[in-house]
Amino acid sequence: MISAVTGIPCGKDEPIASREMGQCGVDIRLVGPAREAFPFSVECKNCEKWNIPMWIEQAKTNQMLDTDWLLVFSRNRAGNVVVMDADAFFRIWKRYLKMQKRLIGE
């Protein structure tokens, strides 16, 4: 999804790549232009039983410098859910609204 939104390639040896299970750090590796375009430290989970507080702590622990943590999770036959820090969300939303005002000439 990050690749589709940013137009930056995803896969082994690409700017966007998923990290193998069990490795330390963020679950999605973003380098160079990918990190600039998508400045989040992403933690991913696919579990039937959700432990959101624990996952948030893990996302915060793995958060990289100059990024916001982002938790993406799902379970079978359910869509993806995103959780992020509220301050980060409203900071991003405020920037979005400012851009919209510039586009419509206010």
N, CA, C and O atoms as CSV, one atom per row, in Angstrom:
chain,resi,resn,atom,element,x,y,z
A,1,MET,N,N,0.817,-1.194,0.000
A,1,MET,CA,C,0.000,0.000,0.000
A,1,MET,C,C,0.865,1.265,0.000
A,1,MET,O,O,0.535,2.251,-0.659
A,2,ILE,N,N,1.969,1.227,0.740
A,2,ILE,CA,C,2.859,2.390,0.784
A,2,ILE,C,C,3.435,2.648,-0.599
A,2,ILE,O,O,3.533,3.796,-1.033
A,3,SER,N,N,3.812,1.588,-1.285
A,3,SER,CA,C,4.342,1.717,-2.632
A,3,SER,C,C,3.297,2.305,-3.589
A,3,SER,O,O,3.618,3.158,-4.417
A,4,ALA,N,N,2.072,1.853,-3.473
A,4,ALA,CA,C,1.001,2.352,-4.351
A,4,ALA,C,C,0.738,3.837,-4.112
A,4,ALA,O,O,0.503,4.589,-5.058
A,5,VAL,N,N,0.776,4.253,-2.861
A,5,VAL,CA,C,0.497,5.651,-2.523
A,5,VAL,C,C,1.643,6.569,-2.934
A,5,VAL,O,O,1.414,7.670,-3.434
A,6,THR,N,N,2.882,6.111,-2.723
A,6,THR,CA,C,4.040,6.961,-2.997
A,6,THR,C,C,4.580,6.823,-4.417
A,6,THR,O,O,5.272,7.717,-4.903
A,7,GLY,N,N,4.272,5.711,-5.087
A,7,GLY,CA,C,4.832,5.455,-6.413
A,7,GLY,C,C,6.272,4.989,-6.353
A,7,GLY,O,O,6.962,4.984,-7.372
A,8,ILE,N,N,6.743,4.595,-5.168
A,8,ILE,CA,C,8.121,4.149,-4.977
A,8,ILE,C,C,8.125,2.624,-4.935
A,8,ILE,O,O,7.277,2.023,-4.275
A,9,PRO,N,N,9.082,1.985,-5.640
A,9,PRO,CA,C,9.094,0.520,-5.709
A,9,PRO,C,C,9.220,-0.163,-4.352
A,9,PRO,O,O,9.836,0.356,-3.421
A,10,CYS,N,N,8.617,-1.338,-4.276
A,10,CYS,CA,C,8.618,-2.158,-3.072
A,10,CYS,C,C,9.155,-3.539,-3.414
A,10,CYS,O,O,8.828,-4.096,-4.462
A,11,GLY,N,N,9.972,-4.086,-2.538
A,11,GLY,CA,C,10.491,-5.433,-2.734
A,11,GLY,C,C,11.916,-5.536,-2.240
A,11,GLY,O,O,12.490,-4.568,-1.741
A,12,LYS,N,N,12.474,-6.712,-2.384
A,12,LYS,CA,C,13.854,-6.932,-1.942
A,12,LYS,C,C,14.780,-5.971,-2.686
A,12,LYS,O,O,14.691,-5.823,-3.905
A,13,ASP,N,N,15.664,-5.324,-1.937
A,13,ASP,CA,C,16.633,-4.357,-2.481
A,13,ASP,C,C,15.974,-3.120,-3.091
A,13,ASP,O,O,16.592,-2.439,-3.910
A,14,GLU,N,N,14.734,-2.817,-2.709
A,14,GLU,CA,C,14.040,-1.605,-3.148
A,14,GLU,C,C,13.938,-0.644,-1.964
A,14,GLU,O,O,14.185,-1.050,-0.828
A,15,PRO,N,N,13.577,0.632,-2.203
A,15,PRO,CA,C,13.456,1.604,-1.108
A,15,PRO,C,C,12.402,1.247,-0.060
A,15,PRO,O,O,12.476,1.711,1.078
A,16,ILE,N,N,11.425,0.424,-0.440
A,16,ILE,CA,C,10.408,-0.048,0.496
A,16,ILE,C,C,10.485,-1.570,0.522
A,16,ILE,O,O,10.412,-2.218,-0.522
A,17,ALA,N,N,10.634,-2.137,1.712
A,17,ALA,CA,C,10.695,-3.596,1.833
A,17,ALA,C,C,10.170,-4.015,3.195
A,17,ALA,O,O,10.340,-3.309,4.188
A,18,SER,N,N,9.532,-5.169,3.225
A,18,SER,CA,C,9.084,-5.681,4.520
A,18,SER,C,C,10.237,-6.428,5.183
A,18,SER,O,O,11.048,-7.072,4.518
A,19,ARG,N,N,10.289,-6.328,6.489
A,19,ARG,CA,C,11.329,-7.011,7.262
A,19,ARG,C,C,10.803,-8.398,7.628
A,19,ARG,O,O,9.620,-8.555,7.930
A,20,GLU,N,N,11.667,-9.389,7.601
A,20,GLU,CA,C,11.264,-10.747,7.938
A,20,GLU,C,C,10.829,-10.837,9.389
A,20,GLU,O,O,11.320,-10.098,10.243
A,21,MET,N,N,9.898,-11.753,9.663
A,21,MET,CA,C,9.413,-11.946,11.024
A,21,MET,C,C,10.563,-12.279,11.965
A,21,MET,O,O,11.502,-12.985,11.597
A,22,GLY,N,N,10.474,-11.763,13.175
A,22,GLY,CA,C,11.460,-12.083,14.186
A,22,GLY,C,C,12.657,-11.163,14.219
A,22,GLY,O,O,13.441,-11.216,15.167
A,23,GLN,N,N,12.826,-10.314,13.207
A,23,GLN,CA,C,13.943,-9.384,13.209
A,23,GLN,C,C,13.601,-8.172,14.050
A,23,GLN,O,O,12.433,-7.800,14.167
A,24,CYS,N,N,14.613,-7.554,14.636
A,24,CYS,CA,C,14.410,-6.357,15.451
A,24,CYS,C,C,14.144,-5.149,14.551
A,24,CYS,O,O,14.588,-5.086,13.405
A,25,GLY,N,N,13.405,-4.198,15.114
A,25,GLY,CA,C,13.169,-2.949,14.396
A,25,GLY,C,C,11.800,-2.898,13.752
A,25,GLY,O,O,10.945,-3.752,13.987
A,26,VAL,N,N,11.615,-1.876,12.936
A,26,VAL,CA,C,10.332,-1.661,12.277
A,26,VAL,C,C,10.032,-2.805,11.306
A,26,VAL,O,O,10.938,-3.501,10.849
A,27,ASP,N,N,8.761,-2.983,11.005
A,27,ASP,CA,C,8.363,-4.081,10.116
A,27,ASP,C,C,8.464,-3.720,8.639
A,27,ASP,O,O,8.581,-4.600,7.787
A,28,ILE,N,N,8.419,-2.422,8.337
A,28,ILE,CA,C,8.579,-1.964,6.953
A,28,ILE,C,C,9.832,-1.101,6.895
A,28,ILE,O,O,9.932,-0.087,7.586
A,29,ARG,N,N,10.781,-1.511,6.068
A,29,ARG,CA,C,12.023,-0.750,5.897
A,29,ARG,C,C,11.791,0.302,4.819
A,29,ARG,O,O,11.426,-0.019,3.688
A,30,LEU,N,N,12.008,1.558,5.187
A,30,LEU,CA,C,11.850,2.680,4.259
A,30,LEU,C,C,13.176,3.416,4.196
A,30,LEU,O,O,13.673,3.868,5.227
A,31,VAL,N,N,13.761,3.549,3.016
A,31,VAL,CA,C,15.038,4.245,2.881
A,31,VAL,C,C,14.942,5.337,1.827
A,31,VAL,O,O,14.134,5.268,0.901
A,32,GLY,N,N,15.786,6.342,1.994
A,32,GLY,CA,C,15.888,7.428,1.031
A,32,GLY,C,C,14.567,8.119,0.752
A,32,GLY,O,O,13.902,8.600,1.670
A,33,PRO,N,N,14.185,8.168,-0.532
A,33,PRO,CA,C,12.961,8.883,-0.898
A,33,PRO,C,C,11.702,8.270,-0.287
A,33,PRO,O,O,10.713,8.973,-0.078
A,34,ALA,N,N,11.727,6.985,-0.002
A,34,ALA,CA,C,10.556,6.339,0.609
A,34,ALA,C,C,10.333,6.871,2.022
A,34,ALA,O,O,9.196,7.121,2.421
A,35,ARG,N,N,11.398,7.041,2.766
A,35,ARG,CA,C,11.261,7.561,4.133
A,35,ARG,C,C,10.846,9.029,4.124
A,35,ARG,O,O,10.102,9.469,5.000
A,36,GLU,N,N,11.320,9.781,3.145
A,36,GLU,CA,C,10.907,11.179,3.023
A,36,GLU,C,C,9.429,11.275,2.660
A,36,GLU,O,O,8.712,12.120,3.196
A,37,ALA,N,N,8.975,10.424,1.765
A,37,ALA,CA,C,7.583,10.457,1.319
A,37,ALA,C,C,6.622,9.877,2.345
A,37,ALA,O,O,5.456,10.270,2.395
A,38,PHE,N,N,7.100,8.945,3.164
A,38,PHE,CA,C,6.250,8.261,4.142
A,38,PHE,C,C,7.009,8.188,5.467
A,38,PHE,O,O,7.576,7.146,5.796
A,39,PRO,N,N,7.025,9.292,6.236
A,39,PRO,CA,C,7.864,9.362,7.440
A,39,PRO,C,C,7.239,8.691,8.671
A,39,PRO,O,O,6.956,9.341,9.678
A,40,PHE,N,N,7.037,7.394,8.560
A,40,PHE,CA,C,6.449,6.628,9.655
A,40,PHE,C,C,7.304,5.406,9.952
A,40,PHE,O,O,7.924,4.826,9.061
A,41,SER,N,N,7.321,5.030,11.220
A,41,SER,CA,C,7.910,3.767,11.651
A,41,SER,C,C,6.739,2.801,11.792
A,41,SER,O,O,5.919,2.938,12.699
A,42,VAL,N,N,6.665,1.829,10.896
A,42,VAL,CA,C,5.477,0.989,10.781
A,42,VAL,C,C,5.651,-0.346,11.504
A,42,VAL,O,O,6.619,-1.073,11.285
A,43,GLU,N,N,4.687,-0.642,12.369
A,43,GLU,CA,C,4.585,-1.938,13.048
A,43,GLU,C,C,3.361,-2.631,12.480
A,43,GLU,O,O,2.280,-2.042,12.460
A,44,CYS,N,N,3.502,-3.878,12.013
A,44,CYS,CA,C,2.404,-4.622,11.392
A,44,CYS,C,C,2.066,-5.868,12.200
A,44,CYS,O,O,2.951,-6.563,12.700
A,45,LYS,N,N,0.771,-6.135,12.316
A,45,LYS,CA,C,0.309,-7.327,13.025
A,45,LYS,C,C,-0.858,-7.942,12.265
A,45,LYS,O,O,-1.707,-7.233,11.724
A,46,ASN,N,N,-0.885,-9.272,12.231
A,46,ASN,CA,C,-2.020,-10.008,11.673
A,46,ASN,C,C,-2.333,-11.122,12.660
A,46,ASN,O,O,-1.742,-12.200,12.605
A,47,CYS,N,N,-3.275,-10.849,13.569
A,47,CYS,CA,C,-3.594,-11.773,14.659
A,47,CYS,C,C,-5.097,-11.824,14.870
A,47,CYS,O,O,-5.805,-10.842,14.644
A,48,GLU,N,N,-5.568,-12.972,15.300
A,48,GLU,CA,C,-6.983,-13.100,15.635
A,48,GLU,C,C,-7.306,-12.407,16.954
A,48,GLU,O,O,-8.366,-11.797,17.096
A,49,LYS,N,N,-6.394,-12.501,17.918
A,49,LYS,CA,C,-6.586,-11.815,19.194
A,49,LYS,C,C,-5.718,-10.572,19.186
A,49,LYS,O,O,-4.512,-10.644,18.953
A,50,TRP,N,N,-6.331,-9.448,19.439
A,50,TRP,CA,C,-5.626,-8.176,19.387
A,50,TRP,C,C,-5.150,-7.748,20.762
A,50,TRP,O,O,-5.892,-7.812,21.742
A,51,ASN,N,N,-3.890,-7.309,20.821
A,51,ASN,CA,C,-3.317,-6.756,22.041
A,51,ASN,C,C,-2.771,-5.372,21.692
A,51,ASN,O,O,-1.561,-5.145,21.673
A,52,ILE,N,N,-3.684,-4.469,21.420
A,52,ILE,CA,C,-3.326,-3.148,20.906
A,52,ILE,C,C,-2.381,-2.389,21.837
A,52,ILE,O,O,-1.400,-1.829,21.348
A,53,PRO,N,N,-2.622,-2.337,23.160
A,53,PRO,CA,C,-1.675,-1.601,24.017
A,53,PRO,C,C,-0.236,-2.116,23.907
A,53,PRO,O,O,0.701,-1.320,23.849
A,54,MET,N,N,-0.057,-3.423,23.878
A,54,MET,CA,C,1.280,-3.995,23.754
A,54,MET,C,C,1.892,-3.643,22.397
A,54,MET,O,O,3.079,-3.326,22.314
A,55,TRP,N,N,1.098,-3.696,21.349
A,55,TRP,CA,C,1.598,-3.380,20.009
A,55,TRP,C,C,1.985,-1.912,19.891
A,55,TRP,O,O,2.969,-1.577,19.232
A,56,ILE,N,N,1.213,-1.038,20.528
A,56,ILE,CA,C,1.559,0.387,20.517
A,56,ILE,C,C,2.911,0.588,21.192
A,56,ILE,O,O,3.751,1.331,20.684
A,57,GLU,N,N,3.125,-0.057,22.314
A,57,GLU,CA,C,4.416,0.054,23.000
A,57,GLU,C,C,5.546,-0.453,22.118
A,57,GLU,O,O,6.624,0.140,22.091
A,58,GLN,N,N,5.311,-1.542,21.396
A,58,GLN,CA,C,6.326,-2.065,20.488
A,58,GLN,C,C,6.602,-1.065,19.374
A,58,GLN,O,O,7.758,-0.843,19.015
A,59,ALA,N,N,5.554,-0.461,18.824
A,59,ALA,CA,C,5.727,0.542,17.764
A,59,ALA,C,C,6.536,1.730,18.278
A,59,ALA,O,O,7.410,2.237,17.575
A,60,LYS,N,N,6.248,2.173,19.494
A,60,LYS,CA,C,6.984,3.288,20.086
A,60,LYS,C,C,8.441,2.921,20.324
A,60,LYS,O,O,9.330,3.742,20.101
A,61,THR,N,N,8.695,1.696,20.775
A,61,THR,CA,C,10.062,1.233,21.023
A,61,THR,C,C,10.871,1.206,19.735
A,61,THR,O,O,12.058,1.532,19.739
A,62,ASN,N,N,10.237,0.823,18.636
A,62,ASN,CA,C,10.936,0.703,17.353
A,62,ASN,C,C,10.915,1.990,16.532
A,62,ASN,O,O,11.439,2.019,15.418
A,63,GLN,N,N,10.319,3.051,17.066
A,63,GLN,CA,C,10.178,4.304,16.319
A,63,GLN,C,C,11.542,4.871,15.959
A,63,GLN,O,O,12.420,4.999,16.812
A,64,MET,N,N,11.707,5.207,14.695
A,64,MET,CA,C,12.963,5.760,14.200
A,64,MET,C,C,12.943,7.282,14.326
A,64,MET,O,O,11.876,7.893,14.394
A,65,LEU,N,N,14.110,7.878,14.355
A,65,LEU,CA,C,14.269,9.316,14.473
A,65,LEU,C,C,13.538,10.041,13.337
A,65,LEU,O,O,13.578,9.596,12.190
A,66,ASP,N,N,12.887,11.130,13.648
A,66,ASP,CA,C,12.182,11.972,12.671
A,66,ASP,C,C,11.032,11.267,11.973
A,66,ASP,O,O,10.706,11.594,10.832
A,67,THR,N,N,10.411,10.302,12.647
A,67,THR,CA,C,9.223,9.636,12.116
A,67,THR,C,C,8.171,9.577,13.218
A,67,THR,O,O,8.473,9.763,14.397
A,68,ASP,N,N,6.950,9.318,12.818
A,68,ASP,CA,C,5.875,9.020,13.758
A,68,ASP,C,C,5.644,7.519,13.719
A,68,ASP,O,O,5.787,6.892,12.669
A,69,TRP,N,N,5.287,6.940,14.864
A,69,TRP,CA,C,4.982,5.509,14.871
A,69,TRP,C,C,3.612,5.292,14.260
A,69,TRP,O,O,2.729,6.144,14.355
A,70,LEU,N,N,3.449,4.140,13.632
A,70,LEU,CA,C,2.194,3.786,12.969
A,70,LEU,C,C,1.991,2.288,13.144
A,70,LEU,O,O,2.873,1.493,12.821
A,71,LEU,N,N,0.834,1.909,13.652
A,71,LEU,CA,C,0.490,0.507,13.863
A,71,LEU,C,C,-0.573,0.127,12.841
A,71,LEU,O,O,-1.616,0.774,12.748
A,72,VAL,N,N,-0.303,-0.925,12.078
A,72,VAL,CA,C,-1.258,-1.442,11.097
A,72,VAL,C,C,-1.552,-2.884,11.480
A,72,VAL,O,O,-0.635,-3.694,11.612
A,73,PHE,N,N,-2.838,-3.210,11.661
A,73,PHE,CA,C,-3.154,-4.576,12.057
A,73,PHE,C,C,-4.455,-5.039,11.431
A,73,PHE,O,O,-5.285,-4.242,10.994
A,74,SER,N,N,-4.606,-6.361,11.403
A,74,SER,CA,C,-5.817,-6.972,10.848
A,74,SER,C,C,-5.958,-8.372,11.421
A,74,SER,O,O,-5.102,-8.858,12.160
A,75,ARG,N,N,-7.053,-8.993,11.060
A,75,ARG,CA,C,-7.255,-10.407,11.354
A,75,ARG,C,C,-8.005,-10.995,10.179
A,75,ARG,O,O,-8.444,-10.257,9.297
A,76,ASN,N,N,-8.159,-12.296,10.149
A,76,ASN,CA,C,-8.810,-12.947,9.023
A,76,ASN,C,C,-10.204,-12.374,8.789
A,76,ASN,O,O,-10.943,-12.099,9.734
A,77,ARG,N,N,-10.543,-12.203,7.541
A,77,ARG,CA,C,-11.847,-11.713,7.104
A,77,ARG,C,C,-12.199,-10.346,7.673
A,77,ARG,O,O,-13.372,-10.037,7.880
A,78,ALA,N,N,-11.187,-9.532,7.923
A,78,ALA,CA,C,-11.395,-8.169,8.412
A,78,ALA,C,C,-10.433,-7.250,7.672
A,78,ALA,O,O,-9.372,-7.684,7.224
A,79,GLY,N,N,-10.797,-6.001,7.548
A,79,GLY,CA,C,-9.934,-5.033,6.880
A,79,GLY,C,C,-8.780,-4.610,7.762
A,79,GLY,O,O,-8.711,-4.960,8.940
A,80,ASN,N,N,-7.881,-3.852,7.170
A,80,ASN,CA,C,-6.739,-3.319,7.913
A,80,ASN,C,C,-7.186,-2.143,8.771
A,80,ASN,O,O,-8.073,-1.379,8.391
A,81,VAL,N,N,-6.559,-2.014,9.928
A,81,VAL,CA,C,-6.824,-0.922,10.856
A,81,VAL,C,C,-5.501,-0.208,11.108
A,81,VAL,O,O,-4.454,-0.846,11.224
A,82,VAL,N,N,-5.556,1.128,11.192
A,82,VAL,CA,C,-4.360,1.916,11.487
A,82,VAL,C,C,-4.574,2.650,12.798
A,82,VAL,O,O,-5.630,3.243,13.022
A,83,VAL,N,N,-3.564,2.608,13.670
A,83,VAL,CA,C,-3.564,3.351,14.918
A,83,VAL,C,C,-2.300,4.191,14.927
A,83,VAL,O,O,-1.216,3.719,14.585
A,84,MET,N,N,-2.461,5.451,15.327
A,84,MET,CA,C,-1.303,6.333,15.447
A,84,MET,C,C,-1.532,7.309,16.588
A,84,MET,O,O,-2.646,7.424,17.099
A,85,ASP,N,N,-0.490,8.006,16.985
A,85,ASP,CA,C,-0.567,9.005,18.035
A,85,ASP,C,C,-1.512,10.128,17.607
A,85,ASP,O,O,-1.425,10.609,16.477
A,86,ALA,N,N,-2.409,10.548,18.492
A,86,ALA,CA,C,-3.397,11.581,18.168
A,86,ALA,C,C,-2.726,12.910,17.826
A,86,ALA,O,O,-3.160,13.592,16.898
A,87,ASP,N,N,-1.680,13.289,18.555
A,87,ASP,CA,C,-0.991,14.546,18.242
A,87,ASP,C,C,-0.418,14.521,16.831
A,87,ASP,O,O,-0.488,15.518,16.113
A,88,ALA,N,N,0.143,13.394,16.434
A,88,ALA,CA,C,0.680,13.262,15.079
A,88,ALA,C,C,-0.443,13.357,14.042
A,88,ALA,O,O,-0.293,14.021,13.017
A,89,PHE,N,N,-1.555,12.695,14.315
A,89,PHE,CA,C,-2.688,12.735,13.383
A,89,PHE,C,C,-3.163,14.164,13.164
A,89,PHE,O,O,-3.338,14.592,12.023
A,90,PHE,N,N,-3.373,14.907,14.253
A,90,PHE,CA,C,-3.891,16.263,14.107
A,90,PHE,C,C,-2.860,17.212,13.512
A,90,PHE,O,O,-3.234,18.162,12.824
A,91,ARG,N,N,-1.578,16.984,13.756
A,91,ARG,CA,C,-0.529,17.767,13.108
A,91,ARG,C,C,-0.568,17.543,11.594
A,91,ARG,O,O,-0.463,18.494,10.820
A,92,ILE,N,N,-0.718,16.293,11.179
A,92,ILE,CA,C,-0.804,15.968,9.747
A,92,ILE,C,C,-2.081,16.550,9.145
A,92,ILE,O,O,-2.058,17.097,8.043
A,93,TRP,N,N,-3.185,16.432,9.865
A,93,TRP,CA,C,-4.469,16.955,9.370
A,93,TRP,C,C,-4.414,18.475,9.212
A,93,TRP,O,O,-4.956,19.021,8.251
A,94,LYS,N,N,-3.764,19.150,10.146
A,94,LYS,CA,C,-3.618,20.601,10.067
A,94,LYS,C,C,-2.833,20.995,8.807
A,94,LYS,O,O,-3.201,21.940,8.109
A,95,ARG,N,N,-1.747,20.259,8.525
A,95,ARG,CA,C,-0.973,20.509,7.297
A,95,ARG,C,C,-1.826,20.282,6.064
A,95,ARG,O,O,-1.761,21.051,5.106
A,96,TYR,N,N,-2.630,19.222,6.087
A,96,TYR,CA,C,-3.520,18.915,4.963
A,96,TYR,C,C,-4.511,20.063,4.728
A,96,TYR,O,O,-4.719,20.486,3.591
A,97,LEU,N,N,-5.113,20.559,5.801
A,97,LEU,CA,C,-6.076,21.658,5.660
A,97,LEU,C,C,-5.411,22.918,5.108
A,97,LEU,O,O,-5.999,23.618,4.283
A,98,LYS,N,N,-4.195,23.210,5.556
A,98,LYS,CA,C,-3.461,24.360,5.025
A,98,LYS,C,C,-3.207,24.201,3.538
A,98,LYS,O,O,-3.341,25.165,2.783
A,99,MET,N,N,-2.843,23.003,3.102
A,99,MET,CA,C,-2.612,22.755,1.673
A,99,MET,C,C,-3.897,22.928,0.886
A,99,MET,O,O,-3.886,23.498,-0.206
A,100,GLN,N,N,-5.003,22.443,1.427
A,100,GLN,CA,C,-6.284,22.573,0.746
A,100,GLN,C,C,-6.659,24.042,0.575
A,100,GLN,O,O,-7.133,24.440,-0.489
A,101,LYS,N,N,-6.452,24.843,1.603
A,101,LYS,CA,C,-6.752,26.274,1.515
A,101,LYS,C,C,-5.918,26.948,0.451
A,101,LYS,O,O,-6.417,27.806,-0.276
A,102,ARG,N,N,-4.640,26.570,0.346
A,102,ARG,CA,C,-3.781,27.131,-0.697
A,102,ARG,C,C,-4.260,26.737,-2.073
A,102,ARG,O,O,-4.215,27.540,-3.005
A,103,LEU,N,N,-4.724,25.496,-2.211
A,103,LEU,CA,C,-5.184,25.009,-3.520
A,103,LEU,C,C,-6.442,25.708,-3.987
A,103,LEU,O,O,-6.611,25.949,-5.182
A,104,ILE,N,N,-7.337,26.040,-3.051
A,104,ILE,CA,C,-8.581,26.701,-3.473
A,104,ILE,C,C,-8.473,28.220,-3.390
A,104,ILE,O,O,-9.431,28.935,-3.684
A,105,GLY,N,N,-7.299,28.706,-2.986
A,105,GLY,CA,C,-7.024,30.134,-3.039
A,105,GLY,C,C,-7.577,30.970,-1.910
A,105,GLY,O,O,-7.865,32.152,-2.102
A,106,GLU,N,N,-7.730,30.396,-0.759
A,106,GLU,CA,C,-8.211,31.173,0.405
A,106,GLU,C,C,-7.060,31.897,1.060
A,106,GLU,O,O,-7.257,32.601,2.050
